Amino acid sequence: MNKEQFLQKLSNIKVATSVTGVKYRHIKLIGANIEFIRENKSKPEMISIDELYKFYISGMPINTVTARSYISGRVQSPSVAMLNEFDQILSPNHNNLGQAIPSKATTEKEVTKSDNKIKDETIFFAAFSELIGPHLLLSKSIGKPISSSHLFLSNDFRDYNFAESVLNCYTKLLKDLKSNNLFSSESLSHYVDGLVLNHPAIGRRIVEFDEEQHFTPARMDTLKRLSEILRAPYVTPYINICKDIVYLRTEVLTKHRLKSQVRQIPDNFSDFTDWLVASDEKTSGYICEKNGFKFLGGRIAQRAYYDSLRDTAHLSSKNPNMKAPLRFSKKEFEDISKTKFSKIPVATIKKIIIEHMHGKYSINLSSA
């Protein structure tokens, strides 16, 4: 969430209540500060908007202890109360997505137009956040980005201190992806969709919402390799999605802005890149060369490689106490609901998440 969006939502807060029940009233933005009056007081107090914003996007738990590192003066409690109120804008009275529920006078056409502006990933993580608690989830989709301070995720597999079996897997995996193995060791943490922070039932885990562009022949090859070292419940279902010729033609290739059509699922990624070259598609950011993958289709290979690094991040000694990632495919929600993801009611999305967690990961959210 950028500063302008933060200010826009912050301006909607008029009253906030602390965890101990103290109320802060007459909240309003004045210049570089946000003004408020404490319960049973008459003198206005100020909080720096810059400090409040930095605290919000830090990804740290929203409480008075962590607030001391960001908020100056004796206004940590009202700062936390306001940010808690700020997060509530993502729920009950705001369509669970940070948008105000349309009035009865709003036309169906206007509602549809408004909903289409919201990314599917944002819809998912707003729902997921409500299920587990907003303070236990980091995600760029809900304005809480992930950084290298939260998670070690280098773009070079050799930096992770992986066991020999994992390193051997990557050697074969990158050969399948036609990589030259030239990586920079830059952090990829900010690309992670979501990160759960020590939830009582879930623990500490990466959470990924996988849309069409992730189910390519490159991903199919990497999943087959990873199945040798992982027992993740999503591996086989994801391979099956990659093998769905209709999905590949109508969704995956379309997402990559490719006009040509494959006749059948390629046997491997190398065959796919041969087809890509022969199809004479115009080079774009969707299929261009990337570091480590210097060929047409390199971006597709890079995405599959980055997905693999998220699949195995918990196997690194540099990520202690981390569990295997949770992956949710957009296609699964759509298959269950028989409609596009953006049209699925939020209550149904939550229900599917709960069932998915229990059935595939043996995690019971209701008991947390």
C-alpha positions in Angstrom: 0.0 0.0 0.0 1.5 3.3 -1.0 1.4 6.5 1.1 -1.5 8.1 -0.8 -3.7 5.0 -0.3 -2.8 4.9 3.3 -3.8 8.5 3.8 -7.1 8.0 2.0 -8.1 5.2 4.3 -6.7 6.9 7.4 -8.9 9.9 6.7 -12.0 7.6 7.2 -11.1 6.9 10.8 -13.0 9.2 13.3 -13.0 7.1 16.4 -10.6 4.3 17.7 -10.6 2.2 20.8 -7.5 0.7 22.5 -7.3 -3.0 23.6 -8.0 -1.8 27.1 -11.2 0.0 26.1 -9.9 3.6 26.0 -11.5 5.6 23.2 -9.8 8.2 21.0 -12.2 10.7 19.4 -12.2 13.6 16.9 -9.6 11.9 14.8 -8.6 14.0 11.8 -5.6 14.7 9.5 -3.9 18.0 10.0 -0.9 18.6 7.8 1.8 16.0 8.5 0.0 14.7 11.6 -3.1 13.0 12.7 -4.9 14.7 15.6 -7.0 13.1 18.2 -8.5 13.6 21.7 -8.3 11.0 24.4 -11.4 9.9 26.3 -12.1 12.2 29.3 -9.5 14.7 28.0 -10.0 18.0 26.1 -6.5 18.8 24.8 -5.7 17.5 21.3 -2.6 15.3 20.7 -0.7 14.5 17.6 0.8 11.5 15.9 3.3 11.8 13.0 1.6 10.3 9.8 5.1 9.4 8.5 5.8 7.4 11.6 2.4 5.8 11.6 2.8 4.8 8.0 6.3 3.3 8.5 5.0 1.4 11.5 2.1 0.0 9.4 4.2 -1.2 6.4 7.0 -2.6 8.6 5.3 -5.9 8.9 5.9 -6.0 12.6 3.1 -7.0 15.0 0.8 -4.1 15.8 1.1 -3.6 19.5 2.4 -1.0 21.9 5.8 -2.8 22.4 6.7 -2.7 18.7 5.2 0.7 18.4 7.9 2.2 20.5 10.4 1.5 17.7 8.4 3.6 15.3 6.2 6.1 17.2 7.8 9.0 19.1 6.2 10.6 22.2 3.7 9.0 24.5 1.2 8.1 21.8 1.9 4.4 21.2 -1.5 3.2 22.4 -3.6 5.5 20.2 -1.3 4.7 17.3 -2.1 1.0 17.8 -5.8 1.6 18.2 -5.9 3.6 15.0 -4.0 0.9 13.0 -6.4 -1.7 14.4 -9.3 0.4 13.3 -7.5 0.9 10.0 -7.4 -2.9 9.5 -11.1 -3.2 10.3 -11.7 -1.2 7.1 -10.7 -4.5 5.4 -13.7 -6.3 6.9 -17.3 -6.2 8.1 -18.5 -2.9 6.8 -16.2 -2.6 3.8 -16.9 -5.7 1.7 -13.9 -7.5 3.3 -11.7 -5.9 0.6 -11.2 -2.3 1.8 -14.1 -1.1 -0.3 -17.3 0.4 1.3 -20.3 -1.8 0.7 -22.4 -0.2 -2.0 -25.6 1.5 -1.0 -28.9 0.1 -2.3 -29.0 2.9 -4.8 -25.8 1.6 -6.4 -26.5 -0.1 -9.7 -25.5 -3.7 -10.4 -23.3 -2.4 -13.3 -21.5 0.0 -10.9 -20.8 -2.8 -8.4 -19.4 -5.1 -11.1 -17.2 -2.3 -12.4 -15.9 -1.5 -8.9 -15.2 -5.2 -8.1 -13.2 -5.7 -11.3 -10.6 -3.2 -10.0 -9.7 -5.5 -7.2 -7.0 -8.1 -7.9 -7.9 -11.7 -7.2 -4.8 -12.0 -5.0 -6.1 -9.1 -2.9 -9.5 -10.7 -2.5 -7.8 -14.0 -1.4 -5.5 -12.4 1.2 -8.2 -10.1 2.6 -10.3 -13.2 3.3 -7.3 -15.2 4.6 -6.3 -12.3 6.9 -9.8 -12.3 8.4 -9.6 -16.0 9.1 -6.3 -16.0 10.9 -6.2 -12.5 12.3 -4.6 -9.5 10.5 -1.7 -9.3 12.9 -0.5 -12.8 12.1 -0.2 -12.3 8.3 2.1 -10.2 6.2 1.2 -9.7 2.5 1.8 -6.9 0.0 -1.8 -7.4 -1.0 -3.1 -6.0 2.2 -0.5 -3.3 2.6 2.0 -5.3 4.8 4.9 -6.2 2.6 7.5 -8.9 3.4 11.2 -8.0 3.6 14.5 -9.9 4.0 14.2 -9.2 7.8 11.2 -11.6 7.9 12.4 -14.3 5.6 15.6 -15.5 3.9 15.0 -16.0 0.2 18.0 -15.6 -2.0 17.7 -16.0 -5.8 20.7 -18.3 -5.7 19.9 -21.8 -4.4 23.5 -22.2 -3.3 23.0 -19.6 -0.5 20.6 -21.6 1.6 22.9 -24.1 3.2 20.6 -26.9 1.8 21.3 -30.5 2.4 23.1 -32.4 -0.4 19.9 -34.1 -1.6 18.3 -30.7 -2.1 21.3 -29.3 -3.9 21.3 -32.3 -6.2 17.6 -31.7 -6.9 18.3 -28.1 -7.9 21.1 -29.2 -10.2 18.8 -31.4 -12.1 15.9 -28.9 -11.9 17.9 -26.0 -13.3 19.2 -28.3 -16.1 15.6 -29.0 -17.0 15.0 -25.2 -17.1 18.0 -24.7 -19.4 19.6 -22.3 -16.8 23.2 -21.1 -16.9 23.1 -21.0 -13.1 24.3 -17.4 -13.0 22.4 -15.8 -10.2 23.1 -12.6 -8.2 22.1 -13.6 -4.6 19.6 -10.7 -4.4 16.7 -11.2 -2.0 13.4 -12.4 -3.3 11.5 -12.0 0.0 9.5 -9.0 -1.3 8.0 -11.3 -4.1 6.4 -13.7 -1.6 2.6 -13.5 -1.7 2.1 -14.0 2.1 3.8 -15.0 5.3 2.1 -16.3 8.4 3.7 -15.3 11.6 3.6 -18.0 14.3 -0.1 -18.8 14.1 -1.1 -21.3 16.9 -2.4 -23.8 14.3 -0.5 -22.9 11.2 2.9 -21.9 12.6 5.3 -19.9 10.5 4.8 -20.4 6.8 4.9 -18.9 3.3 1.4 -18.7 1.8 1.0 -18.5 -2.0 -2.0 -17.8 -4.1 -1.2 -19.3 -7.5 -2.9 -17.8 -10.6 -2.8 -19.0 -14.2 0.7 -17.9 -15.0 2.2 -20.4 -12.5 0.9 -23.6 -14.3 3.4 -23.8 -17.2 5.5 -26.7 -18.6 8.4 -25.1 -16.7 6.5 -25.5 -13.4 5.5 -29.0 -14.3 9.1 -30.0 -14.7 10.2 -28.4 -11.4 7.3 -30.0 -9.5 8.3 -33.4 -10.8 11.9 -32.8 -9.6 10.7 -31.5 -6.2 8.5 -34.5 -5.6 11.8 -36.4 -5.0 12.5 -34.3 -1.9 9.1 -32.9 -0.9 5.9 -34.5 0.4 3.8 -31.4 0.0 0.1 -32.2 -0.6 -0.1 -29.6 -3.5 2.6 -31.2 -5.7 0.4 -33.9 -7.5 -2.7 -31.6 -7.9 -0.5 -28.9 -9.3 1.1 -31.3 -11.8 -2.4 -32.3 -12.9 -3.3 -28.6 -13.5 -0.2 -28.2 -15.6 -1.3 -31.2 -17.6 -4.7 -29.7 -18.3 -4.5 -28.9 -22.1 -7.7 -26.8 -22.0 -6.4 -24.7 -19.1 -3.0 -24.3 -20.8 -4.6 -23.0 -24.0 -7.4 -20.9 -22.6 -5.8 -19.5 -19.4 -2.1 -20.0 -19.1 -1.0 -19.0 -22.6 -3.5 -16.2 -22.6 -2.1 -14.9 -19.4 1.3 -14.8 -21.1 -0.2 -12.8 -24.0 0.6 -15.7 -26.4 -1.6 -16.0 -29.5 -0.3 -19.4 -30.8 -1.9 -22.6 -29.6 -0.2 -25.8 -28.6 -1.8 -29.1 -29.9 -0.9 -31.0 -26.8 0.9 -30.7 -23.5 4.7 -30.5 -24.1 6.6 -33.4 -22.7 9.0 -31.0 -21.0 10.0 -27.4 -20.8 12.7 -27.8 -23.5 10.0 -28.9 -26.0 7.8 -26.0 -24.9 10.6 -23.5 -25.7 11.2 -25.1 -29.1 7.5 -24.6 -29.8 7.7 -21.0 -28.6 10.6 -20.2 -30.9 8.8 -21.9 -33.9 5.6 -20.1 -33.1 7.3 -16.8 -33.9 5.7 -14.9 -31.0 6.7 -11.3 -30.5 9.1 -11.0 -27.6 7.5 -9.4 -24.5 8.1 -9.1 -20.8 6.1 -12.3 -20.3 8.5 -14.5 -22.3 11.8 -12.4 -22.4 15.3 -13.4 -21.3 16.1 -13.2 -17.6 19.2 -13.5 -15.5 20.0 -17.2 -15.3 17.7 -18.0 -18.2 19.1 -16.3 -21.3 16.6 -17.5 -23.9 13.1 -16.9 -25.2 10.8 -18.1 -22.5 13.3 -17.2 -19.8 10.7 -15.3 -17.7 8.6 -18.5 -17.6 11.5 -20.5 -16.4 12.5 -17.9 -13.8 9.0 -17.9 -12.3 9.0 -21.7 -12.0 12.5 -21.5 -10.3 11.3 -18.8 -7.9 8.3 -20.9 -7.0 10.7 -23.8 -6.3 12.7 -21.6 -3.9 9.5 -20.8 -2.0 8.7 -24.5 -2.0 11.9 -25.3 -0.3 12.7 -22.2 1.8 11.7 -24.1 5.0 14.4 -26.7 4.3 17.1 -24.0 4.8 18.8 -23.6 8.2 18.6 -19.8 7.5 14.8 -20.1 8.1 14.5 -21.7 11.5 11.1 -22.9 12.8 9.6 -22.5 9.4 7.1 -25.1 8.1 6.3 -26.1 4.5 4.4 -23.5 2.5 0.7 -23.4 2.0 -0.4 -23.1 -1.7 -3.8 -22.3 -3.0 -4.6 -22.4 -6.7 -7.0 -19.9 -8.1 -8.3 -22.7 -10.4 -9.4 -24.8 -7.5 -11.6 -22.1 -6.1 -13.1 -21.6 -9.6 -13.7 -25.3 -10.2 -15.5 -25.7 -6.8 -17.6 -22.5 -7.3 -18.2 -22.9 -11.0 -17.4 -19.2 -11.6 -14.6 -16.7 -12.0 -12.7 -16.0 -8.7 -13.8 -12.3 -8.6 -17.4 -13.4 -8.6 -17.1 -15.8 -5.7 -18.6 -14.5 -2.4 -16.1 -13.8 0.3 -17.9 -16.2 2.6 -17.5 -19.0 0.1 -13.8 -18.2 -0.3 -13.3 -18.5 3.4 -15.2 -21.7 3.5 -13.0 -23.2 0.8 -9.8 -22.0 2.5 -10.9 -23.7 5.8 -11.8 -26.9 4.0 -8.5 -26.8 2.0 -6.5 -26.3 5.2 -8.2 -29.2 7.0 -8.3 -31.6 4.1 -4.9 -31.1 2.6 -2.8 -29.8 5.4 -4.6 -31.3 8.5 -4.9 -27.8 10.0 -8.0 -27.0 11.9 -8.4 -23.2 12.1 -11.5 -23.4 14.3 -9.4 -24.9 17.1 -6.7 -22.3 17.0 
